[in-house]
Every structure is written in C-alpha cells, then in structure tokens.
Amino acid sequence: MSALLLDIGPGDEVLVPSFTFVSTANAFCLFGATPIFVDIRPDTLNVDESTIAAKITPRTKAIVCMHYAGVGCEMDYITRIASRSGVSVIEDNAHGLFGRYRGKSLGTFGQMATQSFHETKNMSCGEGGALVINDETLIERAEVIREKGTNRRRFFQGLIDKYSWVDFGSSYLPSDLLAAYLYAQLKARAQIQAARAKIWLRYTSELQEWCSQNNVGLPFVPGHCEQPYHLFYLIMPSEGIRNEFIAYMKQKGVMTPFHYLPLHLSPMGSRFGAKNGDCPISEQVSVRLVRLPIYNSMSCVEQDAVIQAIRSFKIRQAECKQQRDSIHINAEG
C-alpha cells in the first residue's frame, strides 16, 4: 500500500536496510523499483543514518527505516535529510509498536508506518498488519486501495449512490475473527508489555556478567529511546562460536535462532547489483547474532532454564580474543 500511495514504479529507488526481513524490500520491488541497500549501526543494529545522504539520487522516492528490536532509528536526522531531499520516509515498525523516540511514538515520524501482527510480534493475530498514515492527503486514496481499488467507503458513508472501481487496490482487510483476536490483546496492552519488560530486564541483569566475561554483546538501547521489549538477542564473538552456541542450546532443549540474512547478499540482492562488502556491519552482525526465547506467557521457571543453559556454555577465550581483535581491525579498516 505504501508503494501504491507513493506511485513507486520502474526506475525509482527506495533505500532499505540490508538487515531486515524480505518484506521490507519486496513491497517496492513488486512494483518495479530498485532497492538500495543501506548498512546498519553496530550499536542499535538500525539503519546507519550517516550513510543515507550519499545514497540519495534523483531517482530516490523513499527511505525505509526499520526499528530493529523496537529501538527507534535516529528519526530527527533521517527526517531532516528526507525533507531536504524531497524524499518520503516510511517506517517499518513491525518491531516497534508502543516504542518511543525522544518521547514520541514510533510510527508517527514518516509519511507512513507499517505495523505487523504476525505470530512472532508482541500483539498478534497470526497474520496481518496495519498501515499508519501521518499524511492526511494520503488517507482518502488509502481507503480506496484497501477496498480493492473501489470507492466503497464513500458509498457506506452515503456520499455516493453506488461504488465502482476507481484506482489500483487489493484485499488488505483482516477477517473479523482475526481482528477480534487482536483487539483483546490490544486491550491487555499494559499487562502484556509489563510481562515482556520483566523478562527482558531479567535477561539483562542475569546475563550481564557472563556476557562481559565472554565478550558477548547485549542489546543496546539509547537513553532517548523507549523500547517495547520485542526481542532479546546476543552478539557472539564469532560465527563459529555462534553456531556452537545454537547447537549446544538445542541439546539443552532451548531454541536460539539467528535472525536476518543480509538482503544484499541474497540471490535477489545480487540481481539488483548488490555484492559482498557493500554492508560490512550487516555482514558481521548477521553471522554472530542469536535470539533468546521471549514470549508473553514465559514463566520464571522457563526463563531460569534458558539462563542456566547459557551460563553453562563455555567459550574458548583464545578464539574469543582473536575474533574480537579481527572484528575490530575490520571495522577500523
């Protein structure tokens, strides 16, 4: 819907982070646009705002900001660049519902923001999402696009005596059953968020010492960001250690999956001219990151089992130091 509302098509470019899910890029590639992959920051794993300006060309139509783990991108800087360049901003807020950046809700900075209610999200209806529109000039057309390209909503409002096909569109509405399932969770928002915060904060406090001893990175949340406790991850010293950790935890009955594979390294990414080395931080992070279990109903006993399994995993310190030094040199280079 964002691509349709911005009339994005062949010849247009859209800046997207390489470290994100394929939907972020697919939404625009489906209409013939070219994704321009942007690297991420090593701290928040959000799009590196300092690299955006250099990638904007006369063909750039939009910048997509994905708030990784629900921690806000540097929206002041990004919106300033976009405004100066005449480029739209779309927030991929799949992780960030109820998160804030400098006191303002995520999803309220760009012309539009996309929201996910996939089964892995804090608030879920299995499949589904929402489009938040902050530009009033886009609302009426968005209603048409959502109604399969018809002006059906105006008919229901009594403004016309019949409705017809007036624009592009599709069937974007969730079923009433899914909406009801989601609505109940939204009403319980405070309890759900409090439960997730408790789990997230306990991981931080209980794993701080182990991570420090083993050169394992913890999530970073800047002081001006309020996160919704969407996910908890660890950054291992190397890909080899990450893979050993995943296998070890599986033996303990705990699933600790990795996350995104950089889009610029994918077969589709290469079709758009992307190549190895284009987004070095994304490449380093993707092979070292693991996610820990976190879900709304997770009990203290279940979390204890995860924490104890992690603490029992032994990292070879010599390899750990060697990998740390190598990564530092690569980042400096």
FITOR-371638 format. One line per 10 residues: number of its first residue (from 1); their letters; for each residue x, y, z of N, C-alpha, C, O. Coordinates in steps of 0.001 Angstrom, whole numbers, plus 500000, padded with zeros to 6 digits. Each point is the difference from the previous one (the first is absolute). Layout:
N
NUM	a	X,Y,Z,X,Y,Z,X,Y,Z,X,Y,Z | ... $
END
This chain:
333
1	msallldigp	500820,498794,500000,499180,501206,500000,500856,501258,500000,499650,500992,499360 | 501460,498972,501349,500911,501155,500016,500536,500281,498604,500065,501150,499567 | 500319,497785,499734,500523,500166,498646,498936,500589,499077,500298,500884,499197 | 498480,498639,500911,498913,500522,499171,499717,501461,500318,499811,500812,499094 | 500159,499520,502183,499672,501370,500401,501057,500999,499552,499691,501167,499758 | 501554,498382,500131,501080,500891,499557,500272,499874,498509,500955,500587,499490 | 498196,498635,499793,500164,499798,498559,501402,499541,499642,500590,500468,499027 | 499932,498617,501764,501340,499462,499758,499937,498959,498888,499127,499132,499994 | 501814,500967,499063,499985,499087,498868,501369,499833,499378,501002,500370,500610 | 499062,499079,498189,501274,499777,499314,500819,501280,499877,499471,501063,499677 $
11	gdevlvpsft	501817,498816,500585,500889,501155,499930,500181,500697,501339,500944,500772,500173 | 498167,498967,500772,500106,500611,501325,500924,499179,500892,500178,498799,499795 | 500400,501863,501189,500848,499341,500990,499429,500217,501390,499452,501060,500302 | 500682,497929,500535,499560,500084,501392,501136,499517,500882,500517,498899,499813 | 499872,501932,501157,501074,499627,500909,499441,499111,501097,499057,500380,500694 | 501526,498430,499465,499549,499061,501028,501216,499436,500729,501057,499838,499390 | 498816,499862,501899,501115,499345,500687,500201,498602,499447,499032,499333,499637 | 502203,500219,500294,500265,498637,499559,499609,499006,501081,499598,498875,499704 | 500521,501546,501552,499698,499118,501130,498534,500181,500388,499670,500735,500931 | 499463,498576,498333,498563,500054,500261,499357,498801,499313,500668,499229,499310 $
21	fvstanafcl	498029,500628,500889,499291,498895,499355,499717,500357,498545,499951,501176,499637 | 499863,497797,499532,499863,500215,498561,498788,500872,499638,500009,500668,498967 | 498954,499328,501874,498803,500784,499686,500314,501482,499841,499365,500696,499208 | 501613,499780,501547,500356,501422,499943,500397,500410,498589,499631,501078,499536 | 501112,498070,499789,500421,500296,498629,498962,499554,498977,499751,500698,499018 | 499647,498142,501213,499036,499439,499050,498856,500956,499698,499526,500070,498866 | 500033,500662,502144,498863,500899,499837,500212,500978,498852,499037,500421,499359 | 502213,499942,500376,500308,500971,498960,500510,499336,498723,499739,500476,498895 | 500994,498418,501270,500477,499274,498822,498837,499465,499173,500099,499922,498776 | 498814,499713,501868,498828,499488,499290,499458,500996,498985,499344,499614,499032 $
31	fgatpifvdi	500931,501671,501191,499515,501038,499088,501095,500497,499064,499828,501003,499307 | 501304,498288,500679,501058,500325,499054,501081,500913,500516,500911,500352,499251 | 499018,500049,502017,501018,500887,500558,501274,499220,500327,499978,498777,500136 | 501118,501946,499986,501287,499404,500339,500326,500274,501460,500019,501160,500411 | 500238,497805,500384,500401,500230,501394,501466,500406,500062,500855,499382,499366 | 499421,501655,501399,501374,500430,500242,500314,499650,501448,499441,500592,500923 | 501444,498456,499271,500223,499472,501334,500930,500903,500820,501043,500454,499529 | 498537,499782,501707,500736,500869,500921,500477,499160,501178,499273,499130,500480 | 501934,501124,499982,500555,499243,501120,499391,500470,501322,499276,500995,500051 | 501034,498267,501012,499440,500301,501313,501072,500509,500947,501197,499867,499743 $
41	rpdtlnvdes	498352,500717,501353,500900,500429,501071,500426,498767,500806,499210,499066,500138 | 502009,500906,500393,500422,498840,500793,499414,499969,501400,500095,498979,500681 | 499299,502121,499767,499457,500014,501364,498527,499587,500044,499666,499007,500647 | 499449,501732,498680,498574,499699,500039,499562,499013,498920,498904,499444,500073 | 501947,500338,498929,499700,499153,498830,498913,500629,499123,499389,499318,499178 | 500378,501969,500999,499101,500751,499129,500777,500558,498816,501230,500021,500001 | 498036,500428,498994,500615,500595,498827,500970,501110,500434,499685,500818,500864 | 501476,499186,498525,501024,501002,500331,499643,501305,499297,500212,500156,498798 | 499250,500764,501967,499505,501256,499421,501093,500826,499335,499724,500802,499109 | 501532,498998,501332,501089,500802,499444,500330,499614,498561,500699,500744,499312 $
51	tiaakitprt	498813,498111,500223,500298,499543,498640,498872,500289,499013,500143,499755,498803 | 498749,500760,501692,498816,500165,499150,500184,501076,498935,499697,499775,498828 | 500793,501379,501572,500083,501139,499074,500776,499652,498732,499626,500416,498904 | 501449,498824,501249,500840,499664,498848,499306,499063,499026,500408,499899,498843 | 498549,499413,501609,499304,499037,499141,498763,500591,499314,499391,499346,499153 | 500241,501866,501204,498831,500631,499382,500367,500543,498620,501002,500698,499844 | 498187,498978,499169,500188,500477,498626,498691,500631,499528,498999,499945,500714 | 500996,500649,498100,498733,500541,499475,498914,498936,499833,498823,500335,499864 | 501559,498390,500144,499012,498923,499838,499434,499503,501334,499066,499199,500018 | 501495,501273,501089,499561,499519,501314,498599,500518,500326,499752,501205,499971 $
61	kaivcmhyag	499346,497879,500335,498631,500385,500347,499714,499889,501494,499152,500722,500524 | 501550,498376,500167,499691,499792,501417,501185,499417,500753,500870,499343,499429 | 499132,500918,501863,500947,499397,500939,499171,499160,500967,499051,500493,500609 | 501316,498243,499524,499290,499132,500938,500858,499803,501244,501151,499573,499908 | 498288,500738,501244,500704,499838,501278,499368,498842,500758,498815,500053,500330 | 501952,498909,499949,499505,498869,500777,500539,500115,501420,501210,499958,500219 | 497882,500186,500742,500397,500169,501396,500320,498632,500597,499124,499334,500551 | 502134,500255,499336,500375,498652,500403,499804,499789,501503,500423,500815,500821 | 498928,498077,499513,499702,499627,501386,499124,501042,500698,499864,499983,501223 | 499553,500909,498009,499138,501027,500580,500745,501212,500527,499409,500858,500654 $
71	vgcemdyitr	501896,499218,499063,500802,501168,500395,499996,500984,498830,500344,499633,498876 | 499276,501585,501380,499809,500973,498931,501267,500352,499240,501064,500183,500592 | 498808,499910,498075,501069,500564,499173,500170,501474,500360,499167,500574,500701 | 501903,500026,498823,500239,501424,500293,499113,500848,499084,500447,500521,498979 | 498295,499599,501414,498989,500586,499123,500168,501501,499788,499641,500496,498932 | 500878,500236,502020,500222,501437,499798,500925,500227,498807,499715,500810,499118 | 501376,498472,500875,500997,500127,498937,499430,499526,498666,500170,500657,498973 | 499152,498198,501054,499482,499409,498769,498910,500857,499379,500009,500217,498789 | 499067,500268,502000,498919,500827,499450,500536,501335,499482,499448,500572,499060 | 501615,499916,501547,500601,501252,499529,500636,499800,498622,499846,500843,499116 $
81	iasrsgvsvi	500865,498049,500704,500594,499696,498698,498909,499802,498955,500108,500503,498882 | 498850,498771,501479,498911,499714,499068,499294,501273,499572,499695,500180,498821 | 500047,500694,502123,499320,501258,499687,500837,500862,499066,499484,500608,499062 | 501814,499436,501209,500897,500793,499166,500091,499442,498585,500214,500750,499047 | 499623,497935,500813,500136,499352,498694,498668,499778,499289,499977,499547,498856 | 498911,500768,501815,498692,499784,499398,499640,498529,499885,499318,499591,499060 | 501145,499614,501905,499794,498552,500000,499052,499619,501140,500064,500578,501085 | 499063,498455,498664,499079,499547,501040,500703,499051,500977,500989,499350,499661 | 498477,500593,501544,500503,499076,501018,498889,499028,500364,498873,500396,500296 | 501472,498322,499673,499069,498946,500415,500651,499252,501153,501130,499526,499884 $
91	ednahglfgr	498162,500371,501211,500515,499253,501142,499504,498555,499946,498796,499745,499965 | 502141,499325,500029,499660,498597,500176,499984,499779,501514,501035,499778,500628 | 497764,500289,499933,499859,499955,501459,499525,498630,500475,499296,499890,501004 | 501097,499065,498264,499576,498640,500344,500410,499616,501418,499288,499257,500675 | 501864,501251,499778,500496,499678,501336,499611,501049,501036,500119,499752,501200 | 499425,501402,498363,500021,501160,500882,498694,500517,500562,499968,501113,500525 | 498942,498118,499386,498735,500489,500537,500144,500340,501481,500442,499170,500794 | 499179,502064,499573,500072,500558,501355,501404,500442,500392,500223,500416,501138 | 500735,499499,497924,501312,500558,500264,499978,501508,499786,499087,500525,499364 | 501921,500174,501167,500072,501461,499872,501421,500454,499680,500983,499367,500384 $
101	yrgkslgtfg	499086,501741,498905,501274,500644,499699,499876,501450,500448,499163,500744,499489 | 501666,499652,501458,499962,501340,500597,498571,500367,500431,499534,501117,499773 | 499802,497936,500840,498678,500232,500560,498842,499894,499032,498841,500093,500404 | 501462,499712,498300,498955,499923,498985,499884,498564,499488,501008,499324,499799 | 497758,500218,499991,499762,498612,499613,500642,499660,498665,499926,500774,499045 | 500703,498058,500900,500483,499493,498721,498795,499769,499093,498929,499595,500453 | 501267,500668,498270,498904,499892,499048,499326,501320,499714,499071,500063,499196 | 501387,500997,501456,499381,501318,499796,500961,501003,499358,499695,501192,499942 | 501449,498347,499581,501002,500903,499427,499919,500089,498479,500114,501086,499431 | 499691,497782,499919,499967,499991,498543,498629,500339,499452,499038,500156,500753 $
111	qmatqsfhet	500879,499958,497918,498693,500187,499371,499089,498820,500330,498788,500149,500154 | 501837,498665,499949,499270,498779,500326,500864,499103,500870,501222,500136,500051 | 498109,498943,500631,500702,498975,500762,499236,498695,499867,498772,499974,500069 | 501965,498950,499741,499366,498691,499887,500134,499246,501311,501039,500050,500659 | 497896,499250,499709,499945,499287,501270,499742,498522,499743,499218,499657,499114 | 501417,499476,501635,499817,498557,499825,499321,499389,501214,500313,500333,501143 | 498750,498765,498585,499369,499210,501052,500230,498507,499748,499162,499160,500325 | 501994,500537,499088,500412,498621,499771,500100,499281,501346,500090,500640,501047 | 499893,498050,498916,499972,499216,501237,501213,500227,500897,499943,499692,501191 | 501146,500836,498269,501203,500230,500798,500008,501356,500700,500928,500293,500753 $
121	knmscgegga	498067,500529,499017,499997,501359,500539,499347,500068,501383,499315,499069,500423 | 500910,502049,500273,499436,500179,501342,498484,499873,499994,499413,499380,500886 | 499962,501214,498106,498556,499917,499800,499778,499265,498684,500496,500429,498958 | 498771,498481,501083,499949,499131,498827,498588,499570,499653,499140,499844,500868 | 500643,499966,497823,498759,499343,499547,500365,498906,498997,499201,499656,499128 | 502009,499802,501002,500460,498946,499106,500651,500577,498765,501212,499885,499818 | 497993,500731,499336,500479,500760,498849,499207,501295,499939,498833,500034,500389 | 501778,501009,499135,499273,501258,499879,500876,501178,500356,501106,499834,500513 | 498402,501338,499218,500759,501204,500295,499119,501221,499896,498780,499894,499875 | 501841,501258,500179,499268,501259,499893,500893,501029,499332,501227,499925,500078 $
131	lvindetlie	498150,501024,499274,500721,501129,499419,499599,501256,500746,498832,500388,500014 | 502159,500245,500610,499767,501268,500701,500317,501128,499034,501087,500043,499424 | 497972,500867,500398,500189,501100,499053,500061,501321,500752,499052,500379,500687 | 502058,500309,499179,500199,501276,500686,499837,501191,499067,499998,501145,500453 | 499866,498598,498248,499792,501050,499004,498528,499976,499595,499561,499089,499298 | 499687,501899,501138,498547,500008,499777,499627,499964,498523,498909,499549,499651 | 501974,500915,499485,499670,500006,498569,499956,498586,499413,499495,499806,498894 | 501026,499213,501834,500039,498633,499501,498845,499140,500504,499813,498881,499522 | 499416,501622,501429,499004,499162,500671,498902,499528,499059,499685,498811,499962 | 499737,502101,499287,498863,499624,499150,500407,498948,498968,499264,499041,499770 $
141	raevirekgt	501900,501135,499612,500442,499020,499011,500347,498662,500662,499787,498936,499418 | 500741,501132,501788,500312,498764,500720,498739,499182,500256,500027,498771,499936 | 498871,501912,500354,498736,499298,500210,499539,499308,498724,499434,498908,500047 | 500810,501730,498815,499637,499404,498709,500869,498770,499726,499489,498947,499618 | 501824,501190,500579,500923,498891,499751,499662,498808,500887,500029,498852,499555 | 499648,501437,501712,499663,498918,500926,498699,499299,499610,499808,498827,500323 | 499312,501870,498998,498710,499436,499579,500043,499532,498545,499065,500204,499227 | 502077,499151,500427,500149,499384,498672,499932,501010,498860,499638,499654,498875 | 500710,501589,501420,500000,501032,498964,498631,500613,499746,499807,500688,498997 | 499249,499075,501891,498654,500574,499827,499769,501129,501009,500695,500117,501010 $
151	nrrrffqgli	498302,500709,498676,499609,501060,500939,498834,499540,500885,499064,500751,500275 | 501030,498007,500150,498953,499388,500800,499755,500730,501319,498861,500097,500458 | 502198,500411,500146,499847,500687,501274,499112,501237,499850,499181,500282,500874 | 500973,500442,498044,499161,501182,499773,498529,499595,499830,499088,500735,500379 | 500709,498070,499037,498632,499483,499870,499408,499725,501376,498856,500369,500266 | 501901,498996,500602,499523,499710,501347,499752,501283,500806,499157,500026,500897 | 501578,501019,498774,499802,501285,500679,498817,500784,499435,499653,501068,500503 | 499732,498388,498445,498844,500665,499397,500368,501158,499091,499147,500828,499680 | 502100,499242,499903,500449,501121,499165,499759,499746,498520,499957,500945,499212 | 499885,497792,500398,499697,499630,498603,498926,498906,500015,499841,499297,500998 $
161	dkyswvdfgs	499421,500562,497889,498913,499022,499984,500435,498616,499543,499223,499051,500107 | 501998,500806,499388,500561,498696,499657,501514,500151,499942,500521,501093,499777 | 500174,497795,500425,501461,500089,499963,500531,499241,498792,499345,499107,499462 | 501867,501275,500128,500595,499379,498816,501518,499951,500131,500568,500501,500970 | 500067,498898,498056,501460,499863,499955,500602,501314,499542,499728,500458,498890 | 501102,500161,501973,500537,501325,499679,501529,500069,500061,500577,501002,499577 | 500094,497964,500937,501456,500069,500169,500546,498580,500158,499246,499028,500040 | 502080,500878,500050,500613,498723,500336,499609,499628,501432,499664,500868,500805 | 500383,497855,499496,499698,499578,501361,500019,498501,500131,500236,499276,499032 | 499516,500270,502165,499930,498566,500248,499209,499783,501280,499447,500942,500568 $
171	sylpsdllaa	500506,497810,499882,499269,499679,501215,500972,499977,501169,500669,498993,500235 | 499410,502095,500487,500962,500130,501094,499364,499862,501381,500687,500138,501012 | 498021,499595,499038,499311,499962,501283,500190,498664,500707,499933,498955,499353 | 500301,501049,501948,500015,498743,500751,498563,499530,500232,499061,500789,499897 | 500776,497952,500408,498656,499513,500304,499537,500544,501348,500815,500406,500829 | 497884,499597,499380,499451,500467,501270,500502,499147,501160,500247,500507,501094 | 499902,498193,498658,500462,499098,501052,501417,500344,500446,500282,500049,501198 | 500611,500190,497840,501374,500374,500331,500046,501354,500690,500769,500200,500941 | 498408,500726,498590,499968,501333,500613,499544,499917,501453,500535,500703,500858 | 498486,498450,499422,499506,499843,501372,501082,499393,500897,500167,500402,501151 $
181	ylyaqlkara	500561,498625,498300,501090,499362,500745,501078,501027,500349,500548,499988,501102 | 499746,500891,497954,500990,501046,500216,499495,501054,500983,500741,500462,500867 | 498006,499904,498988,499429,501070,500824,500087,499660,501490,500278,500868,500828 | 499481,497860,499503,500079,499589,501400,501402,500220,500568,500157,500367,501164 | 500864,499404,497996,501373,500218,500447,500311,501483,500143,500687,500410,500935 | 498813,500376,498152,500238,501438,500092,499394,500573,501270,500565,500906,500613 | 498283,498564,499780,499385,500454,501252,500849,499585,501202,499983,500666,501035 | 500759,498235,498825,500864,499514,501086,501435,500476,499817,500936,499402,500531 | 499223,501658,498728,501338,500513,499648,500892,500201,501220,501159,499585,499983 | 498328,501042,501073,500824,500322,501165,500560,498737,500649,501178,499946,500354 $
191	qiqaarakiw	497976,499044,499800,500452,498760,500633,501016,499275,499120,500994,499474,500500 | 498754,500499,498190,500908,499315,499081,501362,500673,499990,501030,499330,500077 | 498977,501989,499829,501267,500720,499947,500765,499874,501316,501227,499903,499997 | 498054,500097,501125,500655,499861,501299,500647,498625,500129,501098,499873,500543 | 498219,499101,498958,500551,498637,500068,501259,499885,499159,500980,499386,500420 | 498994,501206,498389,501167,499924,499113,501163,500808,500567,501156,499588,499894 | 498542,501552,500703,501055,500824,500605,500703,499233,501115,501224,500053,500125 | 498004,499243,500674,500573,499230,501105,500949,498928,499480,501085,499809,500549 | 498508,499489,498388,500838,498956,499411,501272,500603,499422,501099,499506,500251 | 498747,501567,498972,501138,500644,499328,501015,500516,501022,501202,499782,499851 $
201	lrytselqew	498316,500895,501174,500888,500587,501001,500698,498922,500829,501140,500179,500429 | 498177,498718,499789,500628,498908,500754,501120,499355,499190,501049,499662,500549 | 498733,500166,498147,501081,499503,499152,501233,500912,500141,501123,499524,500164 | 498645,501766,499771,501103,500961,500064,500776,499876,501299,501229,499919,499991 | 498057,500067,501121,500672,499966,501299,500689,498662,500251,501100,499965,500551 | 498264,498934,499050,500541,498676,500288,501140,499608,499071,500826,499160,500358 | 499232,501436,498456,501030,499607,499023,501124,501021,499865,500966,499769,499273 | 498913,501360,501426,500980,501076,499862,501418,499507,500266,500906,500247,499204 | 499286,499061,501906,501343,499559,500376,500539,498964,499017,501155,500084,499582 | 498015,498937,500044,500437,498966,499056,500383,500610,498664,501002,499611,499401 $
211	csqnnvglpf	498207,501341,500132,500290,500647,498718,501303,500794,500069,500801,499972,499066 | 499402,500729,502038,501223,500785,500156,501233,499108,500020,501024,500346,499412 | 498890,498526,501250,501130,499081,500099,500332,499343,498660,501148,499632,499748 | 497840,500224,499399,500180,499250,498756,499937,500860,498742,499893,499480,498889 | 500174,501837,501289,499970,500913,498857,498765,499794,499126,500081,500009,498772 | 498790,499808,501879,498717,499841,499316,499214,501304,500143,499875,500549,501094 | 499607,499928,497791,499283,501262,500010,498544,499856,500412,499334,499030,499638 | 500183,501939,501119,498599,500082,500410,499298,501086,499193,500668,500860,499428 | 498003,499123,500511,499280,501058,499282,500327,501375,500576,500196,500161,501204 | 499858,500825,497900,500286,501377,500407,498774,500865,499751,499457,500019,498896 $
221	vpghceqpyh	500112,500694,502132,498848,500892,499891,500449,501400,500424,500260,500226,501182 | 499837,500722,497873,500404,501368,500363,499044,500610,501022,498829,499625,500071 | 501672,501299,500701,499198,500629,501040,498778,500733,499484,499026,500162,500735 | 501005,500296,497994,498858,500741,499464,498980,499084,499327,499059,500480,499368 | 501123,498200,500767,499065,499037,499399,499310,499182,501092,500627,499591,500977 | 498085,500181,498840,499244,499100,500867,499555,498823,499149,499249,500171,499040 | 501207,498651,501307,499733,498822,499173,498769,499247,500508,499639,500130,501170 | 499713,499087,497968,498842,499204,500409,500356,498567,500397,499113,499158,500138 | 502188,500559,500046,500451,498681,500442,499543,498913,499032,499433,498980,500394 | 500834,501273,498323,499553,499053,498978,500863,498751,499942,499470,498889,499952 $
231	lfylimpseg	501852,501269,500051,500863,498823,499946,501278,500239,500789,500380,501137,500282 | 500270,497760,500065,501263,500070,500735,501021,499171,499236,499754,498842,499663 | 501394,501770,500068,501017,499315,499207,501363,500095,500672,500226,500832,500879 | 500671,498299,498687,501396,500027,500403,500854,500068,498739,499652,499406,498980 | 501454,501309,501088,500960,500057,498903,501237,499212,500424,500758,500431,500868 | 499432,498415,498509,501118,499129,500364,501316,500518,499401,499981,500783,499050 | 501155,498785,501499,501298,500493,499509,500310,499609,498565,500748,500700,499318 | 498682,498178,500208,500300,499553,498649,498857,499136,499479,499120,499588,500755 | 500908,500145,497941,498997,499129,499404,500131,498568,500534,498996,499340,500271 | 502237,500189,499877,500212,498651,500496,499432,499805,501394,499338,499001,500280 $
241	irnefiaymk	500930,501972,500597,499473,499921,501363,498481,500094,499985,499326,499305,500759 | 500135,501551,498381,498540,500113,499882,499384,498655,499628,499005,499588,500596 | 501572,499732,498431,499458,498720,499558,500115,498930,501087,499091,499190,500182 | 502025,500816,500531,500167,499064,501112,498972,500275,501093,499445,499072,500589 | 500309,502195,499674,499032,500402,501026,498599,499511,499641,499295,499454,500848 | 500303,500742,497899,498673,499560,499550,499849,498495,500170,498975,499524,500487 | 502059,499722,499106,499954,498541,500114,499958,499559,501463,499267,499079,500360 | 501522,501586,500470,500037,499671,501425,498649,500259,500660,499501,499167,500756 | 499918,501982,498958,498714,500354,500603,498892,499058,499531,499081,499689,500757 | 501010,499863,498005,499011,499049,499488,500067,498695,500780,498970,499397,500301 $
251	qkgvmtpfhy	502248,500165,500027,500160,498798,500818,499372,500183,501380,499548,499035,500617 | 500429,502206,499860,499405,500310,501300,498486,500226,499900,499339,500294,500995 | 500132,499563,497798,498566,500174,499814,499566,501438,499808,498829,500330,500184 | 502124,500541,499439,499700,501429,499825,500327,500412,498570,501120,499792,499532 | 497917,500784,499779,500230,500480,498644,500501,501442,500044,499360,500873,500586 | 501785,499363,498788,500583,501346,499943,500339,500304,498537,501160,499897,499600 | 497852,500469,499613,500230,500200,498561,500797,501261,499708,500011,500949,500784 | 500657,499036,498067,500601,501253,499521,498886,500836,499391,498829,499633,500092 | 501522,501477,499291,498956,500871,499454,500260,500233,498515,500323,499061,499272 | 499539,502176,500279,500017,500272,498564,501339,499661,499337,501071,500199,500572 $
261	lplhlspmgs	498825,499287,498210,501152,499916,499113,499989,501277,499176,498945,500377,499489 | 502185,500304,500360,500006,501283,499294,499386,499893,498614,500350,499111,499223 | 498744,501787,500475,499308,499945,498713,500950,500240,498835,499797,499462,498912 | 501235,501339,501310,500896,500303,498881,500839,498787,499598,500575,499989,498912 | 499507,498988,501949,500746,498792,499679,499113,498885,499455,500494,498927,499654 | 498223,501318,500270,499060,498987,499525,500041,499891,498475,500507,500902,499333 | 498963,498003,500107,499925,499893,498532,499233,501163,499380,500384,500500,498943 | 498531,499936,501707,499256,501145,499467,500815,501281,500116,499974,500842,499103 | 500746,499302,501998,500817,501197,500163,501021,500145,498896,500245,501105,499515 | 500359,497776,500080,500998,500048,498932,499373,500403,498671,500669,500587,499149 $
271	rfgakngdcp	498056,499103,500670,499316,500402,498769,499870,501514,499895,499829,500549,498911 | 500255,500116,502236,499939,501459,500002,501390,500635,500093,500129,501198,500253 | 500893,497997,499542,501366,500526,499954,500713,500045,501330,501124,500497,500069 | 498264,499002,500995,500653,500008,501310,501044,498892,500058,499914,499002,499284 | 501082,501198,501594,501082,499017,500081,500587,499954,501403,499742,500864,500838 | 501043,498114,499382,500677,499823,501275,500873,501220,500304,500727,500488,499134 | 499192,499988,502092,500778,501165,500409,499239,501300,499937,500482,501015,500504 | 498342,498989,498892,499226,501245,499895,499513,500487,501364,499931,501205,500242 | 499732,497863,500647,499481,500348,501325,500751,499177,501042,499464,499013,500504 | 501761,501372,499827,500861,499158,500840,499466,499743,501411,500184,498906,500534 $
281	iseqvsvrlv	499165,502075,500070,499492,499776,501356,498872,498978,499969,499932,499124,500862 | 499184,500981,498152,498922,499012,499860,500580,498606,499835,499487,499034,500566 | 501588,500863,498651,500626,498709,499750,500596,499412,501283,499870,498803,500254 | 500781,502038,500551,500601,499523,501243,498949,499620,501030,500107,498963,500656 | 498884,501874,499484,498970,499765,501016,499174,498760,499685,499689,499217,500897 | 499960,500603,497853,499085,498913,499637,500550,498621,500331,499231,499080,500281 | 502091,500762,499690,500591,498689,500278,500347,499813,501476,500490,498941,500391 | 499259,502076,500426,500353,499931,501421,498802,500120,500933,500115,499733,501196 | 498747,500663,498270,498832,500276,500848,499157,498753,500245,499782,499194,499095 | 499751,500660,502137,499010,498975,500347,498909,500654,500837,500250,500961,500726 $
291	rlpiynsmsc	498548,498508,499163,498865,500513,500774,499642,499021,501113,500034,498784,499812 | 499628,501759,501333,499587,499178,501131,498473,499924,500048,499320,500910,499526 | 500142,498019,501040,498544,499897,500103,499418,501147,500828,500485,500297,501091 | 498490,500331,498388,499260,501016,500748,498586,500029,499437,499789,500274,498819 | 499263,499442,502037,498603,500006,499581,499124,500389,501186,500415,499900,501154 | 498390,500537,498550,499155,500629,501007,499758,499144,501238,499937,500525,501111 | 499926,498170,498709,499653,499120,501123,501202,499266,500576,499829,499042,500754 | 501369,501380,498913,501198,499313,500490,500068,500074,501519,499879,501078,500582 | 500317,497767,500060,500037,499941,501464,501431,500182,500514,500964,499893,499243 | 499150,500382,502050,501324,500138,500612,500772,498686,499917,501215,500002,499804 $
301	veqdaviqai	498085,498884,500343,500652,498696,499920,500569,499775,498604,501123,499517,499857 | 498112,500829,499121,500472,499854,498622,501191,500905,499735,500968,499585,499363 | 498967,501640,501119,501118,500910,499793,501224,499553,500789,501125,500157,499525 | 498682,499292,501662,501115,499460,500777,500754,498941,499200,501231,499976,500000 | 498034,499157,499324,500618,498929,499218,500854,500576,498884,501088,499495,499723 | 498425,501559,499636,500758,500643,498927,501277,500627,500558,501086,499816,499450 | 498772,500913,501631,501141,500705,500592,501067,499018,500468,501188,500214,499760 | 498397,498716,500905,500962,499020,500496,500720,499299,498851,501195,499718,500091 | 498077,500003,498828,500626,499360,498840,501044,500918,499388,501076,499542,499617 | 498625,501745,500285,500954,500965,499444,501251,500068,500868,501119,499957,499489 $
311	rsfkirqaec	498694,500146,501807,501145,500112,500913,500900,498767,499973,501186,500081,500317 | 498245,498787,499306,500795,498763,499969,500767,499836,498697,500821,499092,499875 | 498920,501779,499153,500701,499914,498716,501385,500614,500137,500137,501154,500407 | 500876,498084,499257,501383,500440,500146,500540,500516,498667,499990,499290,498994 | 500477,501950,501016,500592,500597,498804,501514,499952,500115,500565,500372,501029 | 500080,499175,497928,501456,499944,499985,500564,501415,499965,499821,500725,499022 | 500849,499655,502038,500435,501384,500161,501037,500414,498959,499992,501149,499557 | 500896,497948,500045,501016,500360,499003,499343,500354,498681,500336,501007,499377 | 498719,498152,500197,499298,500285,498751,499165,501271,500139,499874,500790,499065 | 499567,499380,502114,499172,501184,500255,500807,501274,499801,499537,500931,499341 $
321	kqqrdsihin	501680,499121,501228,500841,501187,499870,500446,500201,498556,500017,501124,499497 | 500344,497772,499837,500447,500097,498610,498898,500557,499113,500249,500875,499170 | 498536,498620,501003,498880,500467,499193,499675,501446,500307,499686,500774,499095 | 500386,499605,502195,499708,501377,500387,500981,500960,499341,499599,501039,499474 | 501697,498613,500552,501014,500852,499382,499779,500100,498496,500152,501075,499420 | 499487,497802,499940,499778,499976,498559,498837,500901,499618,500071,500755,499031 | 498860,499153,501744,498816,500808,499721,500321,501485,500173,499553,500842,499221 | 501234,499462,501820,500384,501396,500241,500808,500538,498835,499779,501123,499548 | 501168,498064,499962,500826,500439,498848,499133,500209,498758,500161,500988,499283 | 498911,498069,500467,499133,500130,498824,499137,501252,500085,499796,500695,499004 $
331	aeg	499699,499587,502199,499147,501175,500151,500797,501273,499773,499522,500950,499379 | 501707,499054,501137,500854,501187,499825,500369,500167,498531,500072,501120,499493 | 500165,497740,499818,500417,500074,498604,498893,500457,499086,500204,500110,498791 $
END
